[in-house]
Amino acid sequence: MRKYKKRYNIYVAWNYGHEEDVINRESERGWQLISGKSFSHKYEYNHPIK
C-alpha cells in the first residue's frame, strides 16, 4: 500500500469550508495531512481519525 499521496485542487479564498471538508474526508479514510500548499496537499497514510 502507498504511504504518501498528493492531491491537486484549486480553492478560492472565500470558500475555505470546501477545502476543510476535503481534508476531513481524507482524514476519515486514513490519509492525514502533512503539508498544504496553494494548489496541492500531501497526505501520509495512518489510521482513520477525524
N, C-alpha and C positions, 0 to 999 in steps of 0.2 A: 504494500500500500504506500502511496505517496505520503511524504511527511510534510511537504510545503506546497502551496499553490498561490498563484497570483490571479486576481480578478480585476478586470478593467471596466470602469464605468465613468460616466460624466455626471456630476451632480451640480445643481445650481445652488448658490449660496442661501437663497431664501427657502429652500426645501430640504433642510438638513435632516428632517424627520425621516425622509425616504432613505437616506444614507444610513441612519441609525437602525432602521428596520432591516436593511440588508445585512448589516453587521450582526445584529441579534439573531437572524435566521441562520447565518453561517455558524454562529456560536452554538446554537441548538443542535446543529448537525455534527459538532465536534471540531469545527475549524475556528481557532482562536486568533484574533487579530494581533499581529506582531509589528506591523508598520503600515501607516497610511500616508498616501501622497495625493496630489491633486487629481490624478486620473487612475490610480491603482491602489489596491490593498494587498498586502502579503499576509497569508494565514499559515499557521502551523497546526497540524492535526494533534488533538488532545482529546480528552474525554468531553462529551457533550455537557455544557453548563450554560446557564442563562445569566 
